Amino acid sequence: MRGETDRLVDTSLIEGAVVDLVVRASNAATAVDAQRLVSELRTFSGVRAADIVPALLPVVGDLDLLERLPVGPAQWGQELRVEFSAEPARAELLVAASEIAAAADRVLTVPCRAVPPPPMLGSPLAWAITAGARAMILCIEPGRGWSALSDSFTNSLGYDRHHPPDFRLLDIVHPDDRPAAIGLFLASCAGRPPEHAVDLRVCTVKGRWRTIEIGARSFVDDPDVGAVVFFGLDVTAQRDAERTARIEQQRLARLVETMDDGLLMLDEDGNVCLANRAAHRLLDTGVLDVSPEHDPDDAEPLDWHQVIARTIHRLGTESGRIERLRAGFRSRRAVIGEEMPFEDGRVLELDLVPVTGPAGPGGTDGGTLIHLRDVTSRVAVRRGLEERSRGLEERNQALVEATALNNEFIASVSHELRGPLSSVVAFSHLLGDSSSGALSEDQQTYLSVIDRNANRLLRLIEDLLLLSRLEARTLQLKPMPTRLPELLHVAVAERTPTAQAAGIDLLLECLEGPEIVCDDTRIHQVVDNLVSNAVKFTPSGGRVTVKAWPGRDGEGWSVAVADSGVGIPAADLPRLFSAFFRGSNVTAAVGRQVMPGTGLGLVVSRAIVELHGGSISVASTEGVGTTVTLSLPTRPARNGG
């Protein structure tokens, strides 16, 4: 019976307290009164928690025993949350909770309008400091209204604080920020203002939005004040700068993440404070997602010291490179382009760049940036090129040696042959001399064959010797002032009898011009070779024309030897200046017997012209004719040897 009596007594006590709470809630006049009722509701044994909070705040606790009661207009986003300990307590106390929520709803919808500032409080100095404060200072007396205490309110927003317009303070707060403003006010009315300031967008008298950083102090429990004081700083420019910096930082972060090169940022102690995706990939850390949106708390923290130690171990014998990097890090000296070959064949190129911070006259230590690049393919190509280059150098050296031996052999053999052949030519002339006795017709024929072939061999030997000296750069030019028209006239005159005997017109067309400095003997040899070839391969009735003209402004000469002969096949043109090469149509009928050549005339001619600093070119059409053009400078570019 005693337990049942206690229960009845306890129930009556609770019911009485609930009734008292309901009555007081119906008489609540301010938000402070409503918050005090919420505080009393928390004291009931059946209530675990009770608070007026933003509706968007995450819900925790037992949802079955949680009651969420709207407070104020829906756009303000506030609600009274009461968590009960058991269902009986919920049934007994829900009426009181609902009445308190209704009271809070009612007092919040009462317009909080501007009222004149209070008369001077405290000392004149304190009041002057308050009025001239940089921060906007506003005082809200629940149940009475709000007033601005500092001139910054007028200066920043444009409203006259002494005669403010008749509007609610909430009317000048941006609609999206009103839930935060209401929450700040309610928390302050409960005597628990937030520790951190809140940004609210407030409309100026000109209709522009300014961002104000709001802090609050609660004096609702002070009988001499009974108000909430708000302190606001205009941070519009600062927030715009922060927003711009944040956007640029996000762009930079995305740019860094999309790079194929790895980036590591080390602080002054050598700890990794930033690493992009490419760095994780190049160093095989196993981390796949390092994007700005990734929450690092979702994964185990990476031990970078272990990663770096593993990387150093994989470098094998490259400890010297590591020591250079460590020395550069300690001395804050840049190390650029250090190649790090790994045992698995990969090669990373590394830049170590000290970063200086902006503070201080000389800057502060901002850490060290490490730039990693995979250059495995580039190094492979470079090594291949180096090996190929070494092979080419070896082959070139072998070719140089072979060419030198070849020239030496040709010079030696030619020298040895020239003596006996000269004797053969000399004695054939003696045998043909009438003073040596009469010769039969057959003997005359034999001597003619001997003389002709011996002279042909002598010319071949002379060409070989000359070519050998030209290739070895041992031929010395003997330049002297020369009138080219006279030189050409002599060369053409020497070949005119041969041309006439073959029924060929040999013409010279030469303009007047300045003298040139050249080795006239060698240039004569070149012209003679060209005219001889033109006559040799032109049929009877054809024409060979030698033209010469000075260059512009009297610089250099051009000489062209053109014929109407058999021409040169197009397939033979690329090999025309090769030693011993003869055209595939040299046996073509020109209407007479032609003395075979050695295939050295054009080779020797080009070498002589180039030794003078000039050039030679050939244009030919088979069956139409050939034109050989040589260009000579006014002075030779260099001397032979």
Summary of the structure (lengths in Angstrom):
residues: 641
radius of gyration: 54.5
end to end distance: 138.2
largest distance: 180.2
contacts: 1811
relative contact order: 0.05
helix: 47%
strand: 22%
